[in-house]
Every structure is written in C-alpha cells, then in structure tokens.
Amino acid sequence: MKKYFVFVALLIFAACSPATKITRSWSSPEKSNYGYNNLFVAVVLSDISKRQVIENDIQSKLNKLGISSTTSNSTIQPNFWMSTDLDKNSMINVVKRSQKDAIMTVSLIDVQNEQRYIPGTMMAGPMMGPGAWGMGANFGGFWGWNHGMMMTPGHVVNDRKYFIEINVYDTASELMIWSAQSKTLNPRSLEKFSSEFAEIVIERMWKEGVLGV
C-alpha cells in the first residue's frame, strides 16, 4: 500500500512539472517481465559535483520505491573517468562487482538556444467622454474606447533547452532494455532540475515496467 501511494505521488508531481518532459521512450521485449530492483546509476558528466547531485537524487527516488541502487560516485574513483585506458570491460567489471542486475546511464546529448517573441497584450483602461460605450458612434465614443485600450510592448526571450538520454542495460546480457530522451526548458538551478528530472524519469521507468520490487 505504501508503494502505491508513493507511485501516485510521483504521477501527481510529473503532471505538475512542465520544465522537464520525456519526449520519447522505448522498451525492449527482452527486458525482464518482473522489472529490475538493483541498479547501478552512472551519470556521464565530467563535472564531478553535478554528477554527484543528479546521481544522489536518482538514488533517493529509487529508494522511495524500494529499489536498491549504487551510484558511480560512491564506487568509482574520480580519475577513473579520465583514464585513457577506460573501456567497456573496465566499466562492466565495476558494475558486476557491485552485483547489480541493471545499469542506468544518464548523458547530456544536446543543448539548444532559441529566441522566442512574446507579443504585447491589450489592457482595458478607464473609458472617457460622453457616449464612451458607443465604441465609435461619435467622437466621444471613439476616444473613450481607444484611449481606454493600452498595449504593453512585446519582447524577446532567450530559451535554453537541454536534451538528455537515459538508457538502461541488462547487466548479464549487456543489452539495452530501455531508453528515453528528456527535454528541459530553462532550468532554474541544478538542484531544482535534478530533483524534477529524477522524479519524472523514475515515474516513467516504473510505469513502463523497467522497475520492479
């Protein structure tokens, strides 16, 4: 029952959060019918502090659902990412030593800057002059109506969009069993983005049967 209420809370949160959205997702027919409940979480970013914030938020949301997880920050030395000898085998060995049944990767794939014009709006001010409500039947009406309508000027805003790819791999077969892409518009802060991102992604993974307890 507790897990049910947590899932409902995730759904409500995702519905009220327009900043980050899942734009597409894919599930493999090869994924476990029971879902995965023991994940290795790796955010592929060179910035250690940002990687840690996002991984910790994902781990926190997984814990609420009773899903066990280990983060790359807690198991991999910082210089591991910068090693010229880093290859697939090195990474998979780290995951297998953690005894996880799936690997969740998060990577930034694109950042786009766009300008958007927001037109001005009409505001109704006080009507003036006799016959103002005639709206042009006479000069008083014309002046009263038009003087009372004032327009605020339009303006241009700069939008910044972040596109992130989330993949989940079966540890035993090393095959991708789930993939999704998200779009975040104008994140207010790393902390705000990270928490929202984790909520929405975990909710979609649960909904599509990737996670199970």
C-alpha positions as CSV (number, residue, x, y, z in Angstrom):
1,M,0.0,0.0,0.0
2,K,2.9,2.4,0.8
3,K,4.4,1.8,-2.6
4,Y,1.1,2.6,-4.2
5,F,0.9,6.0,-2.5
6,V,4.5,6.8,-3.5
7,F,3.7,5.9,-7.1
8,V,0.6,8.2,-7.0
9,A,2.7,11.0,-5.6
10,L,5.2,10.6,-8.5
11,L,2.3,10.8,-11.0
12,I,1.0,14.0,-9.4
13,F,4.4,15.5,-9.4
14,A,5.1,14.7,-13.0
15,A,1.8,16.2,-14.1
16,C,2.6,19.5,-12.3
17,S,6.1,19.9,-13.6
18,P,6.3,21.4,-17.1
19,A,10.1,22.2,-17.0
20,T,11.2,18.6,-17.8
21,K,9.3,16.2,-20.1
22,I,10.0,12.8,-21.5
23,T,9.8,13.2,-25.3
24,R,10.2,9.6,-26.2
25,S,10.8,6.2,-24.7
26,W,11.5,2.6,-25.9
27,S,11.3,-0.7,-24.2
28,S,12.9,-3.9,-25.4
29,P,10.8,-7.1,-25.5
30,E,13.9,-8.8,-24.0
31,K,13.7,-7.0,-20.6
32,S,12.7,-8.9,-17.5
33,N,9.0,-9.3,-17.1
34,Y,9.5,-8.7,-13.4
35,G,11.4,-5.4,-13.7
36,Y,14.8,-4.6,-12.1
37,N,15.3,-3.8,-8.5
38,N,19.0,-3.4,-8.1
39,L,20.5,-0.7,-10.3
40,F,23.9,0.8,-10.9
41,V,23.4,4.5,-11.7
42,A,26.0,6.3,-13.8
43,V,25.6,9.9,-14.9
44,V,28.2,10.6,-17.7
45,L,29.4,14.1,-16.9
46,S,32.9,15.4,-16.5
47,D,31.8,17.7,-13.7
48,I,32.1,15.6,-10.5
49,S,29.8,17.8,-8.4
50,K,27.0,17.9,-10.9
51,R,27.3,14.2,-11.4
52,Q,27.0,13.6,-7.7
53,V,23.9,15.8,-7.3
54,I,22.0,14.1,-10.1
55,E,23.0,10.5,-9.1
56,N,22.1,11.1,-5.5
57,D,18.6,12.4,-6.5
58,I,18.0,9.4,-8.7
59,Q,19.1,7.1,-5.9
60,S,16.8,8.9,-3.4
61,K,13.8,8.5,-5.7
62,L,14.6,4.8,-6.3
63,N,14.9,4.3,-2.5
64,K,11.3,5.6,-2.1
65,L,10.1,2.8,-4.3
66,G,12.1,0.2,-2.5
67,I,14.6,-0.1,-5.4
68,S,18.2,-0.7,-4.3
69,S,20.9,1.2,-6.2
70,T,24.6,2.1,-6.2
71,T,26.0,5.3,-7.8
72,S,29.1,5.7,-9.8
73,N,30.3,8.4,-7.4
74,S,30.3,6.0,-4.5
75,T,32.2,3.2,-6.2
76,I,34.4,4.8,-8.9
77,Q,37.5,7.0,-8.2
78,P,37.3,10.4,-9.9
79,N,40.3,9.8,-12.1
80,F,38.6,6.6,-13.5
81,W,36.6,8.7,-15.9
82,M,39.7,10.5,-17.2
83,S,41.7,7.4,-17.8
84,T,42.9,6.8,-21.4
85,D,42.6,3.1,-20.7
86,L,38.9,3.3,-19.8
87,D,36.9,0.8,-21.9
88,K,33.7,-1.2,-21.8
89,N,35.2,-4.1,-19.9
90,S,36.5,-1.8,-17.2
91,M,33.1,-0.3,-16.6
92,I,31.2,-3.6,-16.7
93,N,33.6,-5.1,-14.2
94,V,32.9,-2.3,-11.8
95,V,29.1,-2.9,-12.2
96,K,29.4,-6.6,-11.8
97,R,31.5,-6.2,-8.6
98,S,28.6,-4.2,-7.3
99,Q,26.2,-7.2,-8.0
100,K,23.7,-5.1,-9.8
101,D,21.2,-6.5,-12.3
102,A,20.9,-3.4,-14.5
103,I,22.9,-0.3,-15.4
104,M,21.2,3.1,-15.7
105,T,23.2,5.7,-17.7
106,V,22.3,9.4,-18.0
107,S,24.0,11.6,-20.5
108,L,23.6,15.1,-21.9
109,I,23.3,14.8,-25.7
110,D,22.4,18.4,-26.8
111,V,21.9,22.0,-25.7
112,Q,19.9,24.4,-27.9
113,N,19.4,28.1,-27.6
114,E,16.4,29.7,-29.2
115,Q,14.8,33.1,-29.2
116,R,11.1,33.5,-28.8
117,Y,9.0,36.6,-29.4
118,I,6.2,37.2,-26.9
119,P,3.6,39.7,-28.4
120,G,2.3,42.6,-26.4
121,T,-1.1,42.4,-24.7
122,M,-4.1,44.7,-24.6
123,M,-5.2,46.1,-21.3
124,A,-8.6,47.8,-20.8
125,G,-8.2,51.1,-19.1
126,P,-11.0,53.5,-17.9
127,M,-13.4,54.8,-20.6
128,M,-13.7,58.5,-21.1
129,G,-16.1,61.0,-22.6
130,P,-19.8,61.0,-23.2
131,G,-21.1,58.1,-25.2
132,A,-17.9,56.1,-24.4
133,W,-19.7,52.8,-24.6
134,G,-20.8,53.5,-28.1
135,M,-17.4,52.4,-29.3
136,G,-17.2,54.9,-32.2
137,A,-20.8,56.0,-32.8
138,N,-19.5,59.5,-32.1
139,F,-16.1,61.1,-31.4
140,G,-16.7,60.8,-27.6
141,G,-17.3,57.1,-28.0
142,F,-14.3,56.6,-30.3
143,W,-12.0,58.5,-28.0
144,G,-13.3,56.8,-24.9
145,W,-12.9,53.3,-26.3
146,N,-9.5,53.7,-28.0
147,H,-8.0,55.8,-25.2
148,G,-9.0,53.1,-22.8
149,M,-7.2,50.3,-24.7
150,M,-3.5,50.3,-24.0
151,M,-0.9,47.8,-25.3
152,T,2.1,46.6,-23.4
153,P,5.1,46.2,-25.7
154,G,6.2,42.7,-26.9
155,H,9.6,41.4,-26.1
156,V,12.1,38.6,-27.0
157,V,13.1,35.9,-24.5
158,N,16.0,33.5,-24.8
159,D,15.1,29.8,-24.2
160,R,17.7,27.2,-23.3
161,K,16.8,23.6,-23.9
162,Y,18.7,20.6,-22.5
163,F,18.2,17.2,-24.1
164,I,19.2,14.2,-22.0
165,E,19.3,10.5,-22.9
166,I,18.6,7.8,-20.3
167,N,19.5,4.2,-21.1
168,V,19.1,1.0,-19.0
169,Y,21.1,-2.1,-19.8
170,D,20.7,-5.7,-18.5
171,T,24.0,-6.5,-16.7
172,A,24.1,-10.2,-17.6
173,S,23.4,-9.8,-21.3
174,E,24.7,-6.2,-21.6
175,L,21.8,-5.5,-23.9
176,M,19.8,-2.2,-23.8
177,I,16.4,-2.9,-22.4
178,W,15.0,0.6,-22.1
179,S,15.8,4.1,-23.5
180,A,14.3,7.5,-23.2
181,Q,15.0,11.1,-24.0
182,S,14.0,14.1,-22.0
183,K,13.8,17.8,-22.7
184,T,14.2,20.5,-20.0
185,L,13.4,24.1,-20.7
186,N,15.1,26.9,-18.8
187,P,16.1,25.1,-15.6
188,R,16.2,27.5,-12.7
189,S,19.0,25.7,-10.8
190,L,20.9,22.4,-10.8
191,E,19.2,21.4,-7.6
192,K,15.7,22.1,-8.9
193,F,16.4,20.5,-12.3
194,S,18.0,17.4,-10.7
195,S,15.1,16.7,-8.4
196,E,12.4,17.2,-11.1
197,F,14.4,15.1,-13.6
198,A,14.8,12.2,-11.2
199,E,11.1,12.2,-10.3
200,I,9.9,12.2,-13.9
201,V,12.3,9.6,-15.2
202,I,11.8,7.2,-12.3
203,E,8.0,7.6,-12.7
204,R,8.2,6.7,-16.4
205,M,10.5,3.7,-15.7
206,W,8.1,2.4,-13.1
207,K,5.1,2.9,-15.4
208,E,6.8,1.1,-18.3
209,G,7.8,-2.0,-16.2
210,V,11.5,-1.3,-16.1
211,L,11.5,-1.2,-12.3
212,G,10.0,-3.9,-10.0
213,V,10.1,-5.0,-6.4
